[in-house]
Amino acid sequence: MKSIYPYWTAPKNIRAFTTTRSGGVSLASFASLNMGDRTGDNVEDVAENRRRIMQAEQIPSEPHWLIQTHSTSVLDISQMPLQPPTANIDLNQTLEADASYTNQPKQVSVVLTADCMPVLFCTTNGDEVAATHAGWRGLCNGILEETVKKFASSPANIIAWLGPTISAKKFEVGIEVKQQFEKVDKKAQFAFKLINPTEQKYLADLYLIAKQRLQMMGITQIFGGDYCTYTEQDKFFSYRRENRTGRMASMIWFE
C-alpha cells in the first residue's frame, strides 16, 4: 500500500494523502485498492480496502463520503457529528456534493477520482481544510471558487495541492470544451493545444486551468500537478483509459 502525500508547505497538524491502486483486495479492472462503492465492484471488497487505508493512515473518524455529480456543490461538514472509522458501506447515503469543507479537528474530507482532479486545501494556520473533486465540468463551472468561498481565511492564507489527474499529454477534448472555459476566463486558451485541425480536437491542461483559477482568487501557494492518471497505469485508476475501473481517495483533516 503506497499512498501519495502532498509535497507542500502545510502546517504540521495537517494530514493529507491520495491513495494509489495498490494494496487492496479488489479484482480485475478494480485491482486492487478501489475506494469507490458505486463502481460495480464487490462492496465487501471496497469496505475491506477502506478498512485497510483507515488503519494504515490512522484516520481519526469516518470520512464524509460524497455522492459526486460533477456539480459545484460544496458541503460544510463542520457541524456533522464525528463517527468512529468503521468503513461500513452505506449505499443509501445522501451527501450529494463535489467538495466538502470543515473547520473542526479530526473531521475528514474526502473525494474520489479516476482522471478528474482532486484538490486539497488548508490554511497556513491549520484550522480549515477542504477536499474538492474537479472534473472538467466542475472546474469550468466554478467548483474551486465555491470551495474557497467556504473559508473564513483570506485566499492569501490558503494553500492548495493539485492531486493526480489526467495530464495534458492524454486529455483530448473538442473545441466546445475549450470555448466553455474561454467564456469564463480568456487566459484558458493557453491551456489548450490543437492536435487535429480538421476535427477541432485539442489537448487540455487541467493543471494549468486550476492554477489560473486559483491565482485569479488570490491563492499563490499552489503545489502538485505532476502526475498523470492515464499514463501511470501501475499507480492510478483511469476512467478514460479503462472505463470500468476503480477510484482513488484523497483525504484531508487536521489534528
RODO-2510 file (C-alpha; in nm, 4 decimals, decimal comma):
residues 255
     n   res          X          Y          Z
     1     m     0,0000     0,0000     0,0000
     2     k     0,1625     0,3240    -0,1164
     3     s    -0,0209     0,6488    -0,0596
     4     i     0,0901     0,9778    -0,2137
     5     y     0,1499     1,2658     0,0254
     6     p     0,1389     1,6305    -0,0828
     7     y     0,4766     1,7980    -0,1022
     8     w     0,3663     2,1385     0,0245
     9     t     0,4144     2,3983     0,2997
    10     a     0,1129     2,2940     0,5087
    11     p     0,1344     2,3238     0,8890
    12     k     0,2440     2,0142     1,0821
    13     n    -0,1066     1,9398     1,2143
    14     i    -0,2447     1,8866     0,8614
    15     r    -0,2846     1,5262     0,7447
    16     a    -0,3432     1,4685     0,3725
    17     f    -0,2889     1,1938     0,1174
    18     t    -0,4148     1,0294    -0,2008
    19     t    -0,4411     0,6537    -0,2329
    20     t    -0,2957     0,4630    -0,5274
    21     r    -0,4348     0,1466    -0,6823
    22     s    -0,2072    -0,0980    -0,4957
    23     g    -0,2522    -0,2704    -0,1603
    24     g    -0,6180    -0,3765    -0,1677
    25     v    -0,8313    -0,6851    -0,2340
    26     s    -1,0426    -0,5828    -0,5355
    27     l    -1,0089    -0,7913    -0,8521
    28     a    -0,9911    -0,7492    -1,2312
    29     s    -1,0354    -0,3905    -1,3517
    30     f    -1,0769    -0,2765    -0,9890
    31     a    -0,7432    -0,4227    -0,8778
    32     s    -0,6685    -0,3650    -0,6160
    33     l    -0,7249    -0,0724    -0,3757
    34     n    -1,0550     0,0526    -0,5193
    35     m    -1,2100     0,3055    -0,2796
    36     g    -1,5281     0,3706    -0,4813
    37     d    -1,8508     0,1999    -0,3722
    38     r    -2,0516     0,2938    -0,6836
    39     t    -1,8221     0,1481    -0,9476
    40     g    -1,9691    -0,2021    -0,9865
    41     d    -1,7031    -0,3558    -0,7643
    42     n    -1,7833    -0,6043    -0,4860
    43     v    -1,8999    -0,3858    -0,1954
    44     e    -1,7348    -0,6095     0,0660
    45     d    -1,4021    -0,5706    -0,1138
    46     v    -1,4392    -0,1915    -0,1143
    47     a    -1,5183    -0,1980     0,2589
    48     e    -1,2031    -0,4034     0,3225
    49     n    -0,9991    -0,1607     0,1117
    50     r    -1,1324     0,1294     0,3162
    51     r    -1,0588    -0,0530     0,6423
    52     r    -0,7013    -0,1072     0,5316
    53     i    -0,6433     0,2574     0,4442
    54     m    -0,8080     0,3758     0,7671
    55     q    -0,5737     0,1597     0,9689
    56     a    -0,2622     0,2409     0,7649
    57     e    -0,3226     0,6173     0,7738
    58     q    -0,4638     0,6249     1,1301
    59     i    -0,7756     0,8065     1,0150
    60     p    -0,9399     0,9594     1,3259
    61     s    -1,3070     0,9436     1,2214
    62     e    -1,5308     0,8090     0,9468
    63     p    -1,4679     1,0199     0,6339
    64     h    -1,7681     1,2027     0,4881
    65     w    -1,8063     1,0090     0,1614
    66     l    -1,9908     1,2089    -0,1040
    67     i    -2,2124     1,1210    -0,3985
    68     q    -2,0266     1,3187    -0,6656
    69     t    -2,2212     1,4539    -0,9631
    70     h    -1,9782     1,6996    -1,1351
    71     s    -2,1654     1,9840    -0,9661
    72     t    -2,0404     2,2981    -0,7911
    73     s    -2,1974     2,1991    -0,4561
    74     v    -1,9722     2,2227    -0,1502
    75     l    -2,0848     2,0585     0,1733
    76     d    -1,9891     2,2204     0,5053
    77     i    -1,9382     1,9178     0,7323
    78     s    -1,8256     2,1251     1,0336
    79     q    -2,1401     2,0597     1,2384
    80     m    -2,1762     1,6920     1,1490
    81     p    -2,1037     1,4532     1,4382
    82     l    -1,7737     1,2669     1,4432
    83     q    -1,8192     0,8927     1,3950
    84     p    -1,5603     0,6205     1,4617
    85     p    -1,3894     0,4953     1,1418
    86     t    -1,5912     0,1823     1,0601
    87     a    -1,5561     0,1617     0,6788
    88     n    -1,9152     0,0373     0,6600
    89     i    -2,0579     0,0997     0,3121
    90     d    -2,3851     0,2936     0,3176
    91     l    -2,5402     0,2796    -0,0286
    92     n    -2,8345     0,4848     0,0990
    93     q    -2,6239     0,7842     0,1966
    94     t    -2,7408     1,1135     0,0512
    95     l    -2,4434     1,3501     0,0829
    96     e    -2,4581     1,4859    -0,2713
    97     a    -2,1738     1,7308    -0,3386
    98     d    -1,8407     1,7575    -0,5149
    99     a    -1,6429     1,9078    -0,2288
   100     s    -1,6518     1,9255     0,1485
   101     y    -1,5141     2,1804     0,3937
   102     t    -1,4576     2,1797     0,7696
   103     n    -1,3107     2,3949     1,0446
   104     q    -1,3338     2,1173     1,3038
   105     p    -1,0383     1,8967     1,4034
   106     k    -1,0331     1,5237     1,3184
   107     q    -1,3186     1,5635     1,0702
   108     v    -1,2191     1,4000     0,7421
   109     s    -1,2964     1,5493     0,3993
   110     v    -1,2656     1,3038     0,1107
   111     v    -1,3220     1,2924    -0,2657
   112     l    -1,2957     1,0030    -0,5121
   113     t    -1,1301     1,0351    -0,8540
   114     a    -1,0096     0,8360    -1,1544
   115     d    -0,8907     1,1091    -1,4009
   116     c    -1,0728     1,4073    -1,2507
   117     m    -0,8550     1,6266    -1,0298
   118     p    -0,8605     1,6065    -0,6503
   119     v    -0,7710     1,9445    -0,4985
   120     l    -0,6870     1,9605    -0,1278
   121     f    -0,6956     2,2902     0,0595
   122     c    -0,5731     2,4012     0,4005
   123     t    -0,4908     2,7292     0,5745
   124     t    -0,1500     2,8491     0,6874
   125     n    -0,2883     2,8359     1,0436
   126     g    -0,4003     2,4743     1,0013
   127     d    -0,7566     2,5445     1,1171
   128     e    -0,9599     2,4951     0,7963
   129     v    -0,9453     2,2240     0,5285
   130     a    -1,1368     2,1131     0,2196
   131     a    -1,1289     1,8418    -0,0451
   132     t    -1,2620     1,9084    -0,3967
   133     h    -1,3478     1,6832    -0,6910
   134     a    -1,2661     1,8889    -1,0003
   135     g    -1,3580     1,7219    -1,3267
   136     w    -1,3521     1,9489    -1,6310
   137     r    -1,7202     2,0428    -1,5906
   138     g    -1,6877     2,1299    -1,2238
   139     l    -1,3625     2,3134    -1,2890
   140     c    -1,5229     2,5140    -1,5683
   141     n    -1,8380     2,5949    -1,3698
   142     g    -1,6588     2,7096    -1,0551
   143     i    -1,6188     2,4238    -0,8044
   144     l    -1,2815     2,5635    -0,6877
   145     e    -1,4288     2,9094    -0,6395
   146     e    -1,7262     2,7705    -0,4438
   147     t    -1,4904     2,5730    -0,2200
   148     v    -1,2755     2,8760    -0,1408
   149     k    -1,5881     3,0776    -0,0510
   150     k    -1,6407     2,8450     0,2479
   151     f    -1,3116     2,9541     0,4066
   152     a    -1,3030     3,2277     0,6699
   153     s    -0,9338     3,2802     0,5908
   154     s    -0,8353     3,5121     0,3078
   155     p    -0,7081     3,3489    -0,0151
   156     a    -0,3561     3,4737     0,0690
   157     n    -0,3610     3,2336     0,3655
   158     i    -0,4942     2,9315     0,1738
   159     i    -0,2675     2,6568     0,0415
   160     a    -0,3779     2,4253    -0,2427
   161     w    -0,2446     2,0927    -0,3666
   162     l    -0,3401     1,9566    -0,7100
   163     g    -0,3571     1,5783    -0,6915
   164     p    -0,3253     1,3097    -0,9606
   165     t    -0,5336     1,3789    -1,2722
   166     i    -0,5203     1,3037    -1,6443
   167     s    -0,2421     1,5219    -1,7824
   168     a    -0,2200     1,7422    -2,0899
   169     k    -0,0431     1,4571    -2,2709
   170     k    -0,3630     1,2487    -2,2839
   171     f    -0,6714     1,4620    -2,2171
   172     e    -0,8229     1,5110    -2,5620
   173     v    -1,1324     1,7328    -2,5914
   174     g    -1,3375     1,9050    -2,8595
   175     i    -1,3487     2,2767    -2,9357
   176     e    -1,6755     2,3119    -2,7392
   177     v    -1,4866     2,2371    -2,4137
   178     k    -1,2213     2,4970    -2,4973
   179     q    -1,4918     2,7553    -2,5732
   180     q    -1,6716     2,6923    -2,2444
   181     f    -1,3522     2,7594    -2,0472
   182     e    -1,2695     3,0699    -2,2527
   183     k    -1,6132     3,2176    -2,1766
   184     v    -1,5155     3,2189    -1,8098
   185     d    -1,1502     3,3214    -1,8491
   186     k    -0,9749     3,4248    -2,1712
   187     k    -0,6421     3,3013    -2,0312
   188     a    -0,7762     2,9454    -2,0517
   189     q    -0,6834     2,9464    -2,4229
   190     f    -0,3202     2,8861    -2,3184
   191     a    -0,4214     2,5534    -2,1619
   192     f    -0,5319     2,4045    -2,4957
   193     k    -0,3101     2,2672    -2,7722
   194     l    -0,4602     2,1993    -3,1167
   195     i    -0,3759     1,8450    -3,2336
   196     n    -0,6355     1,7842    -3,5051
   197     p    -0,7368     2,0942    -3,7064
   198     t    -0,9865     1,9009    -3,9201
   199     e    -1,1883     1,7686    -3,6262
   200     q    -1,1020     2,0639    -3,3978
   201     k    -0,9539     1,8393    -3,1286
   202     y    -0,7325     1,9755    -2,8502
   203     l    -0,5221     1,8506    -2,5613
   204     a    -0,6361     2,0233    -2,2410
   205     d    -0,4146     2,1018    -1,9419
   206     l    -0,6387     2,0763    -1,6334
   207     y    -0,3468     2,1512    -1,4023
   208     l    -0,2825     2,4837    -1,5745
   209     i    -0,6521     2,5772    -1,5715
   210     a    -0,6765     2,5001    -1,1996
   211     k    -0,3696     2,7149    -1,1307
   212     q    -0,5177     3,0011    -1,3353
   213     r    -0,8448     2,9855    -1,1421
   214     l    -0,6739     2,9687    -0,8020
   215     q    -0,4441     3,2587    -0,8867
   216     m    -0,7434     3,4671    -1,0003
   217     m    -0,8826     3,4262    -0,6490
   218     g    -0,5565     3,5377    -0,4909
   219     i    -0,4228     3,1951    -0,3948
   220     t    -0,0490     3,1869    -0,4673
   221     q     0,0606     2,8865    -0,2605
   222     i    -0,0172     2,6148    -0,5164
   223     f     0,1557     2,2762    -0,5189
   224     g     0,1309     1,9434    -0,7028
   225     g     0,0279     1,8954    -1,0632
   226     d     0,2934     1,6408    -1,1549
   227     y     0,1109     1,3108    -1,2121
   228     c    -0,0859     1,1563    -1,4991
   229     t    -0,3558     0,9050    -1,4116
   230     y    -0,3824     0,7877    -1,7731
   231     t    -0,0162     0,7059    -1,8392
   232     e     0,0856     0,5895    -1,4892
   233     q    -0,1162     0,2693    -1,5113
   234     d     0,0649     0,0913    -1,2274
   235     k    -0,0209     0,3719    -0,9825
   236     f    -0,3643     0,5013    -1,0765
   237     f    -0,7116     0,4095    -1,1952
   238     s    -0,8162     0,5932    -1,5124
   239     y    -1,1755     0,6139    -1,6313
   240     r    -1,0725     0,7320    -1,9770
   241     r    -0,8210     0,4508    -2,0147
   242     e    -1,0387     0,1658    -1,8814
   243     n    -1,3960     0,2997    -1,8378
   244     r    -1,4913     0,0258    -1,5887
   245     t    -1,2397     0,0908    -1,3136
   246     g    -1,1814     0,1806    -0,9503
   247     r    -1,1332     0,5123    -0,7710
   248     m    -0,8572     0,6712    -0,5666
   249     a    -0,9470     0,8571    -0,2463
   250     s    -0,7958     1,1937    -0,1494
   251     m    -0,8423     1,2833     0,2169
   252     i    -0,7548     1,5751     0,4415
   253     w    -0,8101     1,6666     0,8080
   254     f    -0,6293     1,8486     1,0866
   255     e    -0,5247     1,7283     1,4302
***
